[in-house]
Amino acid sequence: MKSILVLGGSKGIGKGCVEYFRKLNYNVISVARTNADVLGDLCDSSFRNHIIKNYDVDIVINSAGRLGLPLEYALNINFVAIADLFTQYYEKLKPGSDIINISSIAGLYASGHHLISQERISYNVSKNAISNFCVSLSQSRKRDVRVTTIEPDMVVPTCFSIENLKSINVNNYENFNFNSYTPLQINDITKSIDWIISQPRWVCIPKLVISNHCNKRKSED
């Protein structure tokens, strides 16, 4: 039975990964500041070293990250901490292992403009940085450890408040009008990860952008 370490596994996409892969009988270890198997702050280098030393796994999935922070803090949380941990795991993991980073399509639009807040630009820049880092790590081909960064578009429920979610009926999800297109569901991300790690070892996918542009609109008649 393979083991998976999920960073940021207490909520959102990370929590979805924990639940999805446990149902597939993987040994899943969640890491977060609260409500996880291993509790701690990834920005703390001693905590990162503790994880590297004590948890031997086959797959590392990162879903940790925060929005709404100044650039220095955003870079530390969304890039520096994860890049350091990935670098260490890349050297430690046995051949045939996988590293999966869940970034954001927001990283593709890192330049921003005057109507976007500085915190949002900081988030975009830090996500772009960790995506590019993972692509470079993947292309180094130093070891038989695959590295993939996934850049999803907006995901339900992570892009909606509790109040918004109360109005969403899962049964008619596909017919709902979300400003001209339907956001992804968490299960779309978990299934994509499952597909990536199931590929033959000679198939390497450095980056996967996931978006829904079906443009399902309600009738305006």
C-alpha positions, 0 to 999 in steps of 0.5 A, a space after each residue: 500500500 502506497 503512502 501519501 503525504 498531503 500538505 494543507 490537508 485540513 480543508 479545501 482541495 487538500 482535504 478533498 485529496 485526503 478523503 479521496 485517496 483514503 477511499 482508494 486505500 492509500 495510507 494518507 498522512 495530512 499536514 496542517 496547522 489544525 485538524 490534521 494528522 501532523 500539526 505544525 507550521 510549514 514556514 518553520 524550518 524545524 517543522 519541515 525537517 521533522 516531516 522529512 526525517 520522520 515520514 517516508 512516503 511514495 507521493 507528496 501532494 502540496 495544497 498548502 497556501 494562503 491568499 491575502 498576504 503582503 508579498 514577503 509573507 506570501 512568498 514565504 508561505 506559498 513558495 519558500 517553505 514548499 520549495 525547500 520541502 520539495 527539494 529535500 523530498 526530491 533527494 529523499 524519495 525512492 525511485 518511482 515516487 511522485 511530487 504533486 504541487 497544486 498551484 493556481 491558474 492565478 499564477 499565469 496572471 502575475 503582473 496584475 493591474 491597478 484594480 487588483 489589490 497588492 495582496 492578490 498580486 502577491 498571491 499570483 506572484 508566489 503561485 507563479 514562482 512555485 509553479 516555475 520551480 516545480 517545472 524546473 525540478 521536473 525537467 532536471 531529471 536527476 532522479 526517477 521522481 516525477 514532479 507535476 504542478 497543477 494549475 486549476 481555475 476557480 474551484 467550488 467550494 474554495 472560491 465561495 463563502 459559506 453564504 454562497 454555498 448554501 444556495 448551490 444545489 449539487 443536483 443541478 450543479 451543471 445547470 448553475 450560472 456562475 458568471 458564464 462558466 462553471 467552476 471546477 469541483 474538488 473531485 476534478 482535481 483529485 481525479 486528475 492527480 489520480 490519473 497523473 500518478 497512474 501513468 507509466 514512468 516514462 510519461 512525465 507531465 511537468 505542468 497541467 492546467 485545468 479549467 472549465 470553459 464550457 460557458 453554460 449559461 442560463 437562458 435569457 429568454 
